[in-house]
Amino acid sequence: MTVAAVVVAGGAAVTIAGPAAAAAGCGVTYTVGSQWSGGFTATVTVNNVGDPISSWTLTWSYEAGQRVTQAWNATVTQSGSQVSARNASYNGGIATGASVSFGFNGSWNGSNPAPTSFAVNGTTCTGAPGPNPTTGPTTQPTTQPTTQPTTQPTAPPTTAPPGNPTWGTAVPPAGAQLSRAYQLIATANEKGYLPRSGECSVEVHARYWTYGPDGKVYPTWHPTRDSSGCYFGHEHGDDPRPSDLYGTAGWPAFGYTSEVMLDNMPEHSHRHEDHVGHKVLAVNNTNVIQGDNGSSFFPPQGSTIAVCDTLLKFHQGTHSPDAFSNNVHELLFNQRCTASNGGQVTEARYSAMIPLGRAGGFSPSECPGFGGAFINVAPPVPGDSPSDTRSLGRLITEPGCVQAIREGRTHYDPLYPNPVPFTVSDMDDFWFSDYSVTGSGLNFRLAPLFYVVNPSRYYDPAKPNNLGRIIDLCYTNLAGGDYCNQARQAGQNIPWDDTRSPFKGTLREFRPGTFQVQNSGSTTVYTDVYGRNASSTPFAGSIRQYFSGNQSSTMYVRGATRDWNATGVHAPN
């Protein structure tokens, strides 16, 4: 066996090569694309030089104690030094002469040599595409990045996931049917994508798309930085590919429920949300604790009653006046929970416009106090929006908070033992919902919380469009807090949409919250865009949903708190 290593930026590529293949044969290219102290990112390409295969499992071993920590486009497990990568649902077949790739993040300590042998389905890989190299360096490069990357690799996968034949590399084919959401990003548009000087072009942004359930083209998740090096200026949360549910859910189709409204409902019932507000959360293996009901900031001590995987997309803009009156926002929800006692699996795949509180207004946020008197702002869009009356709804800061800061009023913060004064940095958003889908043998309940610590706007009826900018308060005599300290250190009177402003909506806590599925009927259920009129058969304007399992009681799923800030990100976001 001949080993050839080619130095690339930040790492090494190692190709395992050898003689031509018989009926079963493979070649493997293992590329370390970037490496830093204690960690690395790798891409593995499997080339089939034998007969066609319908599924594959690639195995190898590490000699220096490396560990795989996160993978995409394959399911990767590790036992000791032995690593096994199994194909995803969409890339199992490899024709003769074709290849498939997957990627992963890993950790290392001391050294990070490439594996020297691979096997596919038990057959050692001794073949390789093209002429076999005969010489080449066999050591890792001597220079490495000094800092660990803070985001997932931005290069698109070389094997297309379902519904995404050219994700990140090309615009949709001519003749493809475009959704309204995609049309908004295909031209420079404030509600879609409006790049600043030096940011990625509209055409580059338009390469990140997927086919929706209706066969139309939709915008989808993209990194904050394109592989060409340009930045988009906004973020969409988590890369969905590492999710354990990605093989089933695929790329989220931003704006799908709005498109159903457009095609099947009168104009006064339409709802179109801006592109930058679509946010993804991907969390694997969340422990559900017995007795947790979400009432405390920290989960209680107790036994684990279930483990859940969550992949959701929620629309939550925190820069515009939209949420002051409009209470319905798109949720694309996928969650699978496995109970600890007996392993019963409960799963929901649900797409809807969910109501968050009452239509037409909102209530005050944490500052000056949760859930104060309802503030009626304007007629909602859509005009026939349903209301959620069981939850606290949307809690947004307003002038009462400014007055509370000025008066030096205090509040309880779970991170501190004693009450602390309100500051401008406490002007955050809490969005609650509590709704059910019932009928056709189904009882599904979800009560999530979407919490944003650093929105860029607050409600001020004295300003145009009722829109106040929180950063402007940092340059007054109000107590500012940590975020204002950052703004003041960066300069005087920074614009609200400056990259230096910390108020950009990136620090979020997304909790799936209360979750229950009891379904004695078909796992496939059809509802309208609001989750109403559940039926076992499709109807005009219906959305296909999936519910499986029969929980004896509700559970509370915590989700995650993360700061998705990255280089180049700024409000509107």
Secondary structure by P-SEA (a helix, b strand, c coil): cbbbbbbccccccccccccccccccbbbbbbccccccccbbbbbbbbbcccccccccccccccccccccccccccccccccbbbbbbccccccccccccccccccccccccccccccccccccccccccccccccccccccccccccccccccccccccccccccccccccccccccccaaaaaaccccccccccccccccccccccbbbbccccbbbbcccccccccccccccccccccccccccccccccccaaaaaaaaaccccccbbbbccccbbbbbbccccccccccccccccccccccccbbbbbbbbbbccccccccccbbbbbbbbbbbbcccbbbbbbbccccccccccccccccccccccccccccccccccccccccccccbbbbcaaaaaaaaabbbbbbccccbbbbbccccbbbbbbbbbbcccccbbbbbbbbbbbccccbbbbcccccccccccccccccccccaaaaaaaaaccccccccccccccccbbbbbccbbbbbbccccbbbbcccccccccccccbbbbbbbbbbbcbbbbbbccccccccccccccc
